[in-house]
Amino acid sequence: MLMDLKSYLEVRNSASLTEISRHFATDPDALRPMLDHWIRKGRVRRSARSNCGGCCACAPADVEFYEWAEPSPAAKPKPGSSHE
């Protein structure tokens, strides 16, 4: 499941906890420790991104965003390129 979560975030770049929960049909509270695993490894970060207007009607998982913090292998510059 950890690798599936990693792949999901690599492809999407960012997602709310609710979106992740729906995709994996898993309770948000069960996903947080897995997301924390990738956060400790420096691969995922909690995102400040939110569409919340502050009305307090949203579920906390709807405004809790995570994003992939590491560029995909295709995005890394090749050795010898002018981007080094």
N, CA, C and O atoms as a CHARMM CRD file, in Angstrom:
* protein
*
  336
    1    1 MET  N      0.82200  -1.19900   0.00000 PROA 1      0.00000
    2    1 MET  CA     0.00000   0.00000   0.00000 PROA 1      0.00000
    3    1 MET  C      0.86600   1.26300   0.00000 PROA 1      0.00000
    4    1 MET  O      0.50400   2.26900  -0.61100 PROA 1      0.00000
    5    2 LEU  N      2.01700   1.20600   0.69100 PROA 2      0.00000
    6    2 LEU  CA     2.90500   2.37400   0.70500 PROA 2      0.00000
    7    2 LEU  C      3.36200   2.73200  -0.70400 PROA 2      0.00000
    8    2 LEU  O      3.39700   3.90700  -1.06900 PROA 2      0.00000
    9    3 MET  N      3.71000   1.72900  -1.49100 PROA 3      0.00000
   10    3 MET  CA     4.17800   1.99300  -2.84700 PROA 3      0.00000
   11    3 MET  C      3.03000   2.48800  -3.73100 PROA 3      0.00000
   12    3 MET  O      3.24000   3.32400  -4.60900 PROA 3      0.00000
   13    4 ASP  N      1.83400   1.98000  -3.50400 PROA 4      0.00000
   14    4 ASP  CA     0.66900   2.45700  -4.26000 PROA 4      0.00000
   15    4 ASP  C      0.39600   3.92600  -3.93500 PROA 4      0.00000
   16    4 ASP  O      0.09400   4.72000  -4.82600 PROA 4      0.00000
   17    5 LEU  N      0.50400   4.27600  -2.67300 PROA 5      0.00000
   18    5 LEU  CA     0.31000   5.65800  -2.25000 PROA 5      0.00000
   19    5 LEU  C      1.37700   6.55800  -2.88000 PROA 5      0.00000
   20    5 LEU  O      1.07400   7.65300  -3.35400 PROA 5      0.00000
   21    6 LYS  N      2.61000   6.09300  -2.87800 PROA 6      0.00000
   22    6 LYS  CA     3.71500   6.82700  -3.49500 PROA 6      0.00000
   23    6 LYS  C      3.43100   7.06200  -4.97600 PROA 6      0.00000
   24    6 LYS  O      3.57100   8.18100  -5.46900 PROA 6      0.00000
   25    7 SER  N      3.03500   6.01500  -5.67600 PROA 7      0.00000
   26    7 SER  CA     2.75400   6.13900  -7.11300 PROA 7      0.00000
   27    7 SER  C      1.59900   7.10000  -7.37500 PROA 7      0.00000
   28    7 SER  O      1.64900   7.89900  -8.31000 PROA 7      0.00000
   29    8 TYR  N      0.57600   7.02000  -6.56000 PROA 8      0.00000
   30    8 TYR  CA    -0.58800   7.89000  -6.71700 PROA 8      0.00000
   31    8 TYR  C     -0.18300   9.35700  -6.60300 PROA 8      0.00000
   32    8 TYR  O     -0.57600  10.17900  -7.43000 PROA 8      0.00000
   33    9 LEU  N      0.59900   9.68100  -5.58100 PROA 9      0.00000
   34    9 LEU  CA     1.00800  11.07400  -5.39000 PROA 9      0.00000
   35    9 LEU  C      2.03500  11.51900  -6.42500 PROA 9      0.00000
   36    9 LEU  O      2.04600  12.68700  -6.81300 PROA 9      0.00000
   37   10 GLU  N      2.88800  10.62200  -6.87500 PROA 10     0.00000
   38   10 GLU  CA     3.84000  10.97700  -7.93400 PROA 10     0.00000
   39   10 GLU  C      3.10000  11.40700  -9.19700 PROA 10     0.00000
   40   10 GLU  O      3.47000  12.38800  -9.84200 PROA 10     0.00000
   41   11 VAL  N      2.06600  10.67200  -9.53500 PROA 11     0.00000
   42   11 VAL  CA     1.30100  10.96600 -10.75200 PROA 11     0.00000
   43   11 VAL  C      0.45100  12.22000 -10.58000 PROA 11     0.00000
   44   11 VAL  O      0.40800  13.06500 -11.47400 PROA 11     0.00000
   45   12 ARG  N     -0.21600  12.34700  -9.45700 PROA 12     0.00000
   46   12 ARG  CA    -1.13800  13.47200  -9.23300 PROA 12     0.00000
   47   12 ARG  C     -0.43700  14.74900  -8.78200 PROA 12     0.00000
   48   12 ARG  O     -0.97200  15.84200  -8.96500 PROA 12     0.00000
   49   13 ASN  N      0.72200  14.62800  -8.21000 PROA 13     0.00000
   50   13 ASN  CA     1.48300  15.72200  -7.61100 PROA 13     0.00000
   51   13 ASN  C      0.89500  16.18800  -6.29000 PROA 13     0.00000
   52   13 ASN  O      1.64800  16.39200  -5.33700 PROA 13     0.00000
   53   14 SER  N     -0.40500  16.36400  -6.19200 PROA 14     0.00000
   54   14 SER  CA    -1.01700  16.71300  -4.91100 PROA 14     0.00000
   55   14 SER  C     -2.45300  16.21700  -4.89000 PROA 14     0.00000
   56   14 SER  O     -3.08900  16.04400  -5.92900 PROA 14     0.00000
   57   15 ALA  N     -2.94600  15.99200  -3.67200 PROA 15     0.00000
   58   15 ALA  CA    -4.32200  15.52500  -3.49800 PROA 15     0.00000
   59   15 ALA  C     -4.73900  15.78400  -2.05800 PROA 15     0.00000
   60   15 ALA  O     -3.90900  15.82200  -1.14900 PROA 15     0.00000
   61   16 SER  N     -6.03300  15.96100  -1.87100 PROA 16     0.00000
   62   16 SER  CA    -6.54100  16.10500  -0.51000 PROA 16     0.00000
   63   16 SER  C     -6.61300  14.72000   0.12800 PROA 16     0.00000
   64   16 SER  O     -6.64100  13.70400  -0.56600 PROA 16     0.00000
   65   17 LEU  N     -6.64300  14.69800   1.43800 PROA 17     0.00000
   66   17 LEU  CA    -6.76400  13.43100   2.14400 PROA 17     0.00000
   67   17 LEU  C     -8.06400  12.73100   1.74800 PROA 17     0.00000
   68   17 LEU  O     -8.10700  11.50400   1.66300 PROA 17     0.00000
   69   18 THR  N     -9.10700  13.49800   1.50800 PROA 18     0.00000
   70   18 THR  CA   -10.38000  12.90700   1.07500 PROA 18     0.00000
   71   18 THR  C    -10.23300  12.22600  -0.28200 PROA 18     0.00000
   72   18 THR  O    -10.73400  11.11800  -0.47600 PROA 18     0.00000
   73   19 GLU  N     -9.54700  12.88100  -1.22700 PROA 19     0.00000
   74   19 GLU  CA    -9.33300  12.27800  -2.54800 PROA 19     0.00000
   75   19 GLU  C     -8.52500  10.98300  -2.43600 PROA 19     0.00000
   76   19 GLU  O     -8.84700   9.98500  -3.08100 PROA 19     0.00000
   77   20 ILE  N     -7.48600  11.00800  -1.62300 PROA 20     0.00000
   78   20 ILE  CA    -6.66300   9.81300  -1.43400 PROA 20     0.00000
   79   20 ILE  C     -7.49000   8.70400  -0.79700 PROA 20     0.00000
   80   20 ILE  O     -7.42400   7.54700  -1.21000 PROA 20     0.00000
   81   21 SER  N     -8.26200   9.07200   0.20300 PROA 21     0.00000
   82   21 SER  CA    -9.11400   8.11200   0.90400 PROA 21     0.00000
   83   21 SER  C    -10.11000   7.44800  -0.03500 PROA 21     0.00000
   84   21 SER  O    -10.30700   6.23400   0.01600 PROA 21     0.00000
   85   22 ARG  N    -10.73100   8.23800  -0.88300 PROA 22     0.00000
   86   22 ARG  CA   -11.70000   7.68900  -1.84700 PROA 22     0.00000
   87   22 ARG  C    -11.01400   6.78200  -2.86100 PROA 22     0.00000
   88   22 ARG  O    -11.53000   5.71700  -3.20200 PROA 22     0.00000
   89   23 HSD  N     -9.84900   7.21000  -3.34000 PROA 23     0.00000
   90   23 HSD  CA    -9.13400   6.41600  -4.33800 PROA 23     0.00000
   91   23 HSD  C     -8.78600   5.03100  -3.80400 PROA 23     0.00000
   92   23 HSD  O     -8.94900   4.03300  -4.50600 PROA 23     0.00000
   93   24 PHE  N     -8.30900   4.96900  -2.56200 PROA 24     0.00000
   94   24 PHE  CA    -7.88200   3.69500  -1.98000 PROA 24     0.00000
   95   24 PHE  C     -8.97600   3.01800  -1.15200 PROA 24     0.00000
   96   24 PHE  O     -8.74700   1.94400  -0.59500 PROA 24     0.00000
   97   25 ALA  N    -10.16100   3.63000  -1.06500 PROA 25     0.00000
   98   25 ALA  CA   -11.27400   3.09300  -0.27100 PROA 25     0.00000
   99   25 ALA  C    -10.77800   2.75000   1.14300 PROA 25     0.00000
  100   25 ALA  O    -11.01400   1.66100   1.66500 PROA 25     0.00000
  101   26 THR  N    -10.08400   3.72400   1.73200 PROA 26     0.00000
  102   26 THR  CA    -9.46800   3.54400   3.04500 PROA 26     0.00000
  103   26 THR  C     -9.78300   4.75300   3.91400 PROA 26     0.00000
  104   26 THR  O     -9.82700   5.88300   3.42900 PROA 26     0.00000
  105   27 ASP  N     -9.99800   4.50900   5.18700 PROA 27     0.00000
  106   27 ASP  CA   -10.29200   5.57900   6.13300 PROA 27     0.00000
  107   27 ASP  C     -9.11900   6.56700   6.20100 PROA 27     0.00000
  108   27 ASP  O     -7.96300   6.14500   6.23300 PROA 27     0.00000
  109   28 PRO  N     -9.40300   7.87200   6.22300 PROA 28     0.00000
  110   28 PRO  CA    -8.32500   8.86100   6.31400 PROA 28     0.00000
  111   28 PRO  C     -7.38500   8.63700   7.49500 PROA 28     0.00000
  112   28 PRO  O     -6.18000   8.85900   7.37500 PROA 28     0.00000
  113   29 ASP  N     -7.92200   8.19900   8.63500 PROA 29     0.00000
  114   29 ASP  CA    -7.07800   7.95800   9.80500 PROA 29     0.00000
  115   29 ASP  C     -6.09500   6.80900   9.58200 PROA 29     0.00000
  116   29 ASP  O     -5.04100   6.77100  10.21600 PROA 29     0.00000
  117   30 ALA  N     -6.42200   5.88300   8.69800 PROA 30     0.00000
  118   30 ALA  CA    -5.50100   4.79100   8.36400 PROA 30     0.00000
  119   30 ALA  C     -4.42900   5.25400   7.38000 PROA 30     0.00000
  120   30 ALA  O     -3.33800   4.68500   7.33400 PROA 30     0.00000
  121   31 LEU  N     -4.73800   6.28100   6.59500 PROA 31     0.00000
  122   31 LEU  CA    -3.78400   6.78800   5.60500 PROA 31     0.00000
  123   31 LEU  C     -2.74100   7.71600   6.20600 PROA 31     0.00000
  124   31 LEU  O     -1.61100   7.77200   5.72000 PROA 31     0.00000
  125   32 ARG  N     -3.10000   8.43600   7.24500 PROA 32     0.00000
  126   32 ARG  CA    -2.16800   9.42000   7.81900 PROA 32     0.00000
  127   32 ARG  C     -0.82000   8.81800   8.21900 PROA 32     0.00000
  128   32 ARG  O      0.21100   9.41900   7.91700 PROA 32     0.00000
  129   33 PRO  N     -0.77900   7.64700   8.89400 PROA 33     0.00000
  130   33 PRO  CA     0.53800   7.07500   9.22200 PROA 33     0.00000
  131   33 PRO  C      1.36000   6.73100   7.97500 PROA 33     0.00000
  132   33 PRO  O      2.58500   6.84600   7.99100 PROA 33     0.00000
  133   34 MET  N      0.70400   6.31800   6.91500 PROA 34     0.00000
  134   34 MET  CA     1.42000   6.01600   5.67200 PROA 34     0.00000
  135   34 MET  C      1.95800   7.29900   5.03800 PROA 34     0.00000
  136   34 MET  O      3.08600   7.33000   4.54600 PROA 34     0.00000
  137   35 LEU  N      1.15500   8.34000   5.05300 PROA 35     0.00000
  138   35 LEU  CA     1.61600   9.62700   4.54400 PROA 35     0.00000
  139   35 LEU  C      2.75700  10.16200   5.41600 PROA 35     0.00000
  140   35 LEU  O      3.71800  10.73600   4.90400 PROA 35     0.00000
  141   36 ASP  N      2.64600   9.97100   6.72700 PROA 36     0.00000
  142   36 ASP  CA     3.71600  10.39300   7.63500 PROA 36     0.00000
  143   36 ASP  C      5.01800   9.65200   7.33200 PROA 36     0.00000
  144   36 ASP  O      6.09700  10.22900   7.46000 PROA 36     0.00000
  145   37 HSD  N      4.93200   8.39000   6.93600 PROA 37     0.00000
  146   37 HSD  CA     6.11800   7.62200   6.54300 PROA 37     0.00000
  147   37 HSD  C      6.84600   8.33200   5.40400 PROA 37     0.00000
  148   37 HSD  O      8.06100   8.51900   5.46300 PROA 37     0.00000
  149   38 TRP  N      6.10100   8.73000   4.36200 PROA 38     0.00000
  150   38 TRP  CA     6.71500   9.39100   3.20700 PROA 38     0.00000
  151   38 TRP  C      7.16700  10.81400   3.56400 PROA 38     0.00000
  152   38 TRP  O      8.13000  11.31800   2.98700 PROA 38     0.00000
  153   39 ILE  N      6.48300  11.45500   4.50300 PROA 39     0.00000
  154   39 ILE  CA     6.91100  12.77900   4.96200 PROA 39     0.00000
  155   39 ILE  C      8.26600  12.65600   5.65900 PROA 39     0.00000
  156   39 ILE  O      9.16700  13.45600   5.40800 PROA 39     0.00000
  157   40 ARG  N      8.41600  11.65700   6.53400 PROA 40     0.00000
  158   40 ARG  CA     9.69900  11.45700   7.23600 PROA 40     0.00000
  159   40 ARG  C     10.83200  11.19000   6.25800 PROA 40     0.00000
  160   40 ARG  O     11.97200  11.57700   6.51600 PROA 40     0.00000
  161   41 LYS  N     10.54200  10.54500   5.15700 PROA 41     0.00000
  162   41 LYS  CA    11.55800  10.24600   4.14200 PROA 41     0.00000
  163   41 LYS  C     11.81800  11.44300   3.22300 PROA 41     0.00000
  164   41 LYS  O     12.71100  11.39900   2.37800 PROA 41     0.00000
  165   42 GLY  N     11.03400  12.50900   3.39300 PROA 42     0.00000
  166   42 GLY  CA    11.23000  13.70200   2.58000 PROA 42     0.00000
  167   42 GLY  C     10.62100  13.61100   1.19000 PROA 42     0.00000
  168   42 GLY  O     10.93900  14.42700   0.32600 PROA 42     0.00000
  169   43 ARG  N      9.76800  12.65100   0.96400 PROA 43     0.00000
  170   43 ARG  CA     9.16900  12.46400  -0.35600 PROA 43     0.00000
  171   43 ARG  C      7.81600  13.14200  -0.50100 PROA 43     0.00000
  172   43 ARG  O      7.39400  13.46100  -1.61200 PROA 43     0.00000
  173   44 VAL  N      7.14100  13.36100   0.61200 PROA 44     0.00000
  174   44 VAL  CA     5.80700  13.98700   0.61300 PROA 44     0.00000
  175   44 VAL  C      5.83500  15.12400   1.61700 PROA 44     0.00000
  176   44 VAL  O      6.55200  15.07000   2.61600 PROA 44     0.00000
  177   45 ARG  N      5.05200  16.14700   1.34500 PROA 45     0.00000
  178   45 ARG  CA     4.90000  17.24000   2.31500 PROA 45     0.00000
  179   45 ARG  C      3.42600  17.61900   2.39800 PROA 45     0.00000
  180   45 ARG  O      2.66400  17.48100   1.44200 PROA 45     0.00000
  181   46 ARG  N      3.06100  18.10000   3.57500 PROA 46     0.00000
  182   46 ARG  CA     1.71400  18.65500   3.72100 PROA 46     0.00000
  183   46 ARG  C      1.70400  19.97000   2.97100 PROA 46     0.00000
  184   46 ARG  O      2.65300  20.74900   3.04800 PROA 46     0.00000
  185   47 SER  N      0.64400  20.20500   2.26000 PROA 47     0.00000
  186   47 SER  CA     0.55500  21.40200   1.44000 PROA 47     0.00000
  187   47 SER  C     -0.32200  22.43400   2.11000 PROA 47     0.00000
  188   47 SER  O     -1.31200  22.10300   2.76100 PROA 47     0.00000
  189   48 ALA  N      0.04900  23.67500   1.94400 PROA 48     0.00000
  190   48 ALA  CA    -0.75600  24.77400   2.47100 PROA 48     0.00000
  191   48 ALA  C     -1.91100  25.08900   1.54000 PROA 48     0.00000
  192   48 ALA  O     -2.78100  25.89000   1.88000 PROA 48     0.00000
  193   49 ARG  N     -1.93100  24.47000   0.37200 PROA 49     0.00000
  194   49 ARG  CA    -2.97400  24.72600  -0.61700 PROA 49     0.00000
  195   49 ARG  C     -4.34000  24.37200  -0.04400 PROA 49     0.00000
  196   49 ARG  O     -4.51800  23.31000   0.55300 PROA 49     0.00000
  197   50 SER  N     -5.28100  25.25300  -0.22800 PROA 50     0.00000
  198   50 SER  CA    -6.63500  25.01300   0.24500 PROA 50     0.00000
  199   50 SER  C     -7.59700  25.92200  -0.48900 PROA 50     0.00000
  200   50 SER  O     -7.28500  27.07800  -0.77400 PROA 50     0.00000
  201   51 ASN  N     -8.75200  25.39600  -0.78800 PROA 51     0.00000
  202   51 ASN  CA    -9.81100  26.18900  -1.40300 PROA 51     0.00000
  203   51 ASN  C    -10.80200  26.65500  -0.34100 PROA 51     0.00000
  204   51 ASN  O    -11.88700  27.14500  -0.65300 PROA 51     0.00000
  205   52 CYS  N    -10.41400  26.49500   0.89400 PROA 52     0.00000
  206   52 CYS  CA   -11.30500  26.79000   2.00600 PROA 52     0.00000
  207   52 CYS  C    -11.49000  28.29800   2.16800 PROA 52     0.00000
  208   52 CYS  O    -10.53500  29.07400   2.12900 PROA 52     0.00000
  209   53 GLY  N    -12.73200  28.67600   2.34700 PROA 53     0.00000
  210   53 GLY  CA   -13.03900  30.07700   2.57800 PROA 53     0.00000
  211   53 GLY  C    -13.20300  30.39200   4.05500 PROA 53     0.00000
  212   53 GLY  O    -13.47900  31.53500   4.41900 PROA 53     0.00000
  213   54 GLY  N    -13.03300  29.38000   4.91500 PROA 54     0.00000
  214   54 GLY  CA   -13.08900  29.61500   6.34800 PROA 54     0.00000
  215   54 GLY  C    -14.46100  29.48200   6.97200 PROA 54     0.00000
  216   54 GLY  O    -14.68500  29.98500   8.07300 PROA 54     0.00000
  217   55 CYS  N    -15.39500  28.80900   6.29100 PROA 55     0.00000
  218   55 CYS  CA   -16.74800  28.70600   6.83700 PROA 55     0.00000
  219   55 CYS  C    -16.87600  27.61500   7.89600 PROA 55     0.00000
  220   55 CYS  O    -17.88700  27.56200   8.59700 PROA 55     0.00000
  221   56 CYS  N    -15.86900  26.73900   8.02900 PROA 56     0.00000
  222   56 CYS  CA   -15.85800  25.63900   9.00600 PROA 56     0.00000
  223   56 CYS  C    -16.85500  24.53400   8.68300 PROA 56     0.00000
  224   56 CYS  O    -17.13200  23.69700   9.54100 PROA 56     0.00000
  225   57 ALA  N    -17.40100  24.50800   7.47000 PROA 57     0.00000
  226   57 ALA  CA   -18.34900  23.46500   7.09200 PROA 57     0.00000
  227   57 ALA  C    -17.66900  22.26700   6.44400 PROA 57     0.00000
  228   57 ALA  O    -18.27900  21.20500   6.31600 PROA 57     0.00000
  229   58 CYS  N    -16.42200  22.42300   6.03600 PROA 58     0.00000
  230   58 CYS  CA   -15.69600  21.34400   5.37400 PROA 58     0.00000
  231   58 CYS  C    -15.20000  20.32600   6.39200 PROA 58     0.00000
  232   58 CYS  O    -14.84500  20.66900   7.52000 PROA 58     0.00000
  233   59 ALA  N    -15.18500  19.07700   5.97100 PROA 59     0.00000
  234   59 ALA  CA   -14.55500  18.05200   6.80200 PROA 59     0.00000
  235   59 ALA  C    -13.05600  18.31500   6.81300 PROA 59     0.00000
  236   59 ALA  O    -12.50400  18.73000   5.79400 PROA 59     0.00000
  237   60 PRO  N    -12.38600  18.08700   7.93100 PROA 60     0.00000
  238   60 PRO  CA   -10.94500  18.35600   7.99500 PROA 60     0.00000
  239   60 PRO  C    -10.15300  17.66800   6.88600 PROA 60     0.00000
  240   60 PRO  O     -9.18100  18.23400   6.38500 PROA 60     0.00000
  241   61 ALA  N    -10.54900  16.45900   6.49500 PROA 61     0.00000
  242   61 ALA  CA    -9.82700  15.72800   5.44700 PROA 61     0.00000
  243   61 ALA  C     -9.98400  16.38800   4.08000 PROA 61     0.00000
  244   61 ALA  O     -9.16900  16.16100   3.18500 PROA 61     0.00000
  245   62 ASP  N    -11.02900  17.20400   3.91200 PROA 62     0.00000
  246   62 ASP  CA   -11.24300  17.89100   2.63300 PROA 62     0.00000
  247   62 ASP  C    -10.24500  19.01800   2.41200 PROA 62     0.00000
  248   62 ASP  O     -9.96500  19.38200   1.26900 PROA 62     0.00000
  249   63 VAL  N     -9.71200  19.56700   3.47900 PROA 63     0.00000
  250   63 VAL  CA    -8.78700  20.70000   3.35600 PROA 63     0.00000
  251   63 VAL  C     -7.37100  20.32700   3.79200 PROA 63     0.00000
  252   63 VAL  O     -6.51500  21.19900   3.94500 PROA 63     0.00000
  253   64 GLU  N     -7.12900  19.04600   3.98900 PROA 64     0.00000
  254   64 GLU  CA    -5.79900  18.53300   4.33800 PROA 64     0.00000
  255   64 GLU  C     -5.17400  18.00000   3.05100 PROA 64     0.00000
  256   64 GLU  O     -5.59000  16.95800   2.54500 PROA 64     0.00000
  257   65 PHE  N     -4.17200  18.71300   2.51700 PROA 65     0.00000
  258   65 PHE  CA    -3.56200  18.36400   1.23800 PROA 65     0.00000
  259   65 PHE  C     -2.15300  17.83500   1.42800 PROA 65     0.00000
  260   65 PHE  O     -1.42200  18.25200   2.32700 PROA 65     0.00000
  261   66 TYR  N     -1.79500  16.91200   0.55900 PROA 66     0.00000
  262   66 TYR  CA    -0.44500  16.34500   0.53400 PROA 66     0.00000
  263   66 TYR  C      0.07000  16.45500  -0.88500 PROA 66     0.00000
  264   66 TYR  O     -0.68700  16.32500  -1.84700 PROA 66     0.00000
  265   67 GLU  N      1.37700  16.69600  -1.00900 PROA 67     0.00000
  266   67 GLU  CA     1.95400  16.78800  -2.34500 PROA 67     0.00000
  267   67 GLU  C      3.28100  16.04100  -2.39200 PROA 67     0.00000
  268   67 GLU  O      3.99700  15.93800  -1.39600 PROA 67     0.00000
  269   68 TRP  N      3.58400  15.52700  -3.57400 PROA 68     0.00000
  270   68 TRP  CA     4.83300  14.82800  -3.80400 PROA 68     0.00000
  271   68 TRP  C      5.94500  15.85300  -3.80600 PROA 68     0.00000
  272   68 TRP  O      5.85900  16.86000  -4.51000 PROA 68     0.00000
  273   69 ALA  N      6.98700  15.61300  -3.03000 PROA 69     0.00000
  274   69 ALA  CA     8.04400  16.59800  -2.84300 PROA 69     0.00000
  275   69 ALA  C      9.28500  16.29900  -3.67400 PROA 69     0.00000
  276   69 ALA  O     10.23900  17.07500  -3.65800 PROA 69     0.00000
  277   70 GLU  N      9.28400  15.21500  -4.37800 PROA 70     0.00000
  278   70 GLU  CA    10.45800  14.80900  -5.14100 PROA 70     0.00000
  279   70 GLU  C     10.10900  14.79600  -6.62400 PROA 70     0.00000
  280   70 GLU  O      9.06000  14.27100  -6.99600 PROA 70     0.00000
  281   71 PRO  N     10.95100  15.35500  -7.47300 PROA 71     0.00000
  282   71 PRO  CA    10.63600  15.33200  -8.90000 PROA 71     0.00000
  283   71 PRO  C     10.62300  13.90600  -9.43900 PROA 71     0.00000
  284   71 PRO  O     11.35900  13.04700  -8.95400 PROA 71     0.00000
  285   72 SER  N      9.79300  13.66000 -10.43100 PROA 72     0.00000
  286   72 SER  CA     9.74800  12.34100 -11.04800 PROA 72     0.00000
  287   72 SER  C     11.05200  12.09300 -11.79300 PROA 72     0.00000
  288   72 SER  O     11.72700  13.05400 -12.16300 PROA 72     0.00000
  289   73 PRO  N     11.43400  10.83300 -12.02700 PROA 73     0.00000
  290   73 PRO  CA    12.69100  10.54700 -12.71600 PROA 73     0.00000
  291   73 PRO  C     12.77600  11.22400 -14.08600 PROA 73     0.00000
  292   73 PRO  O     13.86900  11.60000 -14.50800 PROA 73     0.00000
  293   74 ALA  N     11.67700  11.38600 -14.77600 PROA 74     0.00000
  294   74 ALA  CA    11.67100  12.00800 -16.08400 PROA 74     0.00000
  295   74 ALA  C     12.00200  13.51000 -16.00500 PROA 74     0.00000
  296   74 ALA  O     12.46100  14.10000 -16.98300 PROA 74     0.00000
  297   75 ALA  N     11.76900  14.11500 -14.84500 PROA 75     0.00000
  298   75 ALA  CA    11.98800  15.54000 -14.68300 PROA 75     0.00000
  299   75 ALA  C     13.42700  15.88600 -14.26600 PROA 75     0.00000
  300   75 ALA  O     13.83000  17.04900 -14.30300 PROA 75     0.00000
  301   76 LYS  N     14.19100  14.86100 -13.86900 PROA 76     0.00000
  302   76 LYS  CA    15.55900  15.10100 -13.43000 PROA 76     0.00000
  303   76 LYS  C     16.45400  15.36300 -14.64700 PROA 76     0.00000
  304   76 LYS  O     16.33100  14.67000 -15.65700 PROA 76     0.00000
  305   77 PRO  N     17.34800  16.35100 -14.56700 PROA 77     0.00000
  306   77 PRO  CA    18.24400  16.61700 -15.68700 PROA 77     0.00000
  307   77 PRO  C     19.20600  15.46100 -15.90800 PROA 77     0.00000
  308   77 PRO  O     19.63300  14.80800 -14.95500 PROA 77     0.00000
  309   78 LYS  N     19.54100  15.21300 -17.15200 PROA 78     0.00000
  310   78 LYS  CA    20.48500  14.14800 -17.49300 PROA 78     0.00000
  311   78 LYS  C     21.89800  14.64600 -17.26800 PROA 78     0.00000
  312   78 LYS  O     22.18400  15.82800 -17.46200 PROA 78     0.00000
  313   79 PRO  N     22.79800  13.73500 -16.85100 PROA 79     0.00000
  314   79 PRO  CA    24.19300  14.14200 -16.67400 PROA 79     0.00000
  315   79 PRO  C     24.74900  14.72800 -17.97200 PROA 79     0.00000
  316   79 PRO  O     24.50300  14.20800 -19.06000 PROA 79     0.00000
  317   80 GLY  N     25.49000  15.80100 -17.83400 PROA 80     0.00000
  318   80 GLY  CA    26.10000  16.43600 -18.99800 PROA 80     0.00000
  319   80 GLY  C     25.21100  17.44700 -19.68000 PROA 80     0.00000
  320   80 GLY  O     25.63000  18.10400 -20.63300 PROA 80     0.00000
  321   81 SER  N     23.96000  17.58300 -19.19200 PROA 81     0.00000
  322   81 SER  CA    23.07000  18.57400 -19.81900 PROA 81     0.00000
  323   81 SER  C     23.43600  19.96000 -19.30200 PROA 81     0.00000
  324   81 SER  O     24.16600  20.09200 -18.32000 PROA 81     0.00000
  325   82 SER  N     22.93100  20.97700 -19.95700 PROA 82     0.00000
  326   82 SER  CA    23.25800  22.34600 -19.57300 PROA 82     0.00000
  327   82 SER  C     22.50300  22.80400 -18.32400 PROA 82     0.00000
  328   82 SER  O     22.70000  23.93400 -17.87700 PROA 82     0.00000
  329   83 HSD  N     21.63800  21.95000 -17.74600 PROA 83     0.00000
  330   83 HSD  CA    20.84700  22.31400 -16.57300 PROA 83     0.00000
  331   83 HSD  C     21.54400  21.99000 -15.27200 PROA 83     0.00000
  332   83 HSD  O     20.94200  22.15000 -14.21000 PROA 83     0.00000
  333   84 GLU  N     22.78800  21.54000 -15.30600 PROA 84     0.00000
  334   84 GLU  CA    23.48200  21.15900 -14.07500 PROA 84     0.00000
  335   84 GLU  C     24.02900  22.35300 -13.35500 PROA 84     0.00000
  336   84 GLU  O     24.64300  22.20800 -12.29800 PROA 84     0.00000
